Amino acid sequence: MGPAEGETAAVGQIDHFAFMASGLSDFIANLEKRNIEYATRTIPELGNTQVNVRDPDGNRIEIQFLASESA
């Protein structure tokens, strides 16, 4: 069912979504090889590494790696 008369459809863009993954070093190497911009952050409480990228629509994607992995 579409929007009611006079309303517009939602844009559909979200703040972000997240994944847990493994292979941090390979992941970073692949981003750099493809010249994809990214930002990393360490979560203080866990020591996990967050890697944040944007998809083609501008949505932020968070990929989180366990503290036991190193870049």
C-alpha positions as CSV (number, residue, x, y, z in Angstrom):
1,M,0.0,0.0,0.0
2,G,1.4,3.4,-0.9
3,P,1.2,6.7,0.9
4,A,-2.1,8.4,1.5
5,E,-3.2,11.2,-0.8
6,G,-1.1,14.3,-0.2
7,E,1.7,12.3,1.6
8,T,5.1,11.3,0.2
9,A,6.8,8.0,0.6
10,A,9.5,7.7,3.2
11,V,13.0,8.3,2.0
12,G,14.2,5.0,3.4
13,Q,17.7,6.2,4.6
14,I,18.7,4.9,8.0
15,D,21.2,6.1,10.6
16,H,23.3,3.0,10.3
17,F,23.4,-0.8,10.6
18,A,26.1,-3.0,12.1
19,F,27.7,-6.4,11.6
20,M,30.2,-8.5,13.6
21,A,32.9,-9.8,11.5
22,S,36.4,-11.4,11.5
23,G,39.4,-10.7,9.3
24,L,40.1,-7.1,10.3
25,S,43.5,-6.9,8.5
26,D,42.2,-8.3,5.3
27,F,39.1,-6.1,5.5
28,I,41.2,-2.9,5.9
29,A,43.5,-3.9,3.1
30,N,40.6,-4.5,0.8
31,L,39.1,-1.0,1.6
32,E,42.5,0.6,0.9
33,K,43.0,-1.3,-2.3
34,R,39.7,0.0,-3.6
35,N,40.2,3.5,-2.3
36,I,37.1,3.3,-0.1
37,E,37.0,5.9,2.7
38,Y,36.6,4.5,6.2
39,A,37.0,5.5,9.8
40,T,38.0,3.3,12.7
41,R,37.3,3.5,16.4
42,T,38.1,1.4,19.4
43,I,35.2,0.8,21.8
44,P,36.7,1.5,25.2
45,E,34.5,-0.9,27.2
46,L,35.2,-3.9,24.9
47,G,38.4,-3.1,23.0
48,N,36.6,-4.1,19.8
49,T,37.4,-2.2,16.6
50,Q,34.7,-0.5,14.7
51,V,35.2,0.2,11.0
52,N,32.6,2.6,9.5
53,V,32.0,3.0,5.8
54,R,29.2,4.5,3.7
55,D,27.2,2.6,1.0
56,P,26.4,4.3,-2.3
57,D,23.2,5.7,-0.8
58,G,25.1,7.4,2.0
59,N,24.0,4.9,4.7
60,R,26.6,4.3,7.4
61,I,27.7,0.7,7.8
62,E,29.5,-0.3,11.0
63,I,31.6,-3.5,10.9
64,Q,32.8,-4.5,14.3
65,F,35.8,-6.8,15.0
66,L,36.7,-8.5,18.3
67,A,39.5,-7.0,20.4
68,S,41.6,-10.1,19.7
69,E,42.1,-9.0,16.1
70,S,44.6,-6.5,15.0
71,A,44.9,-4.4,11.8
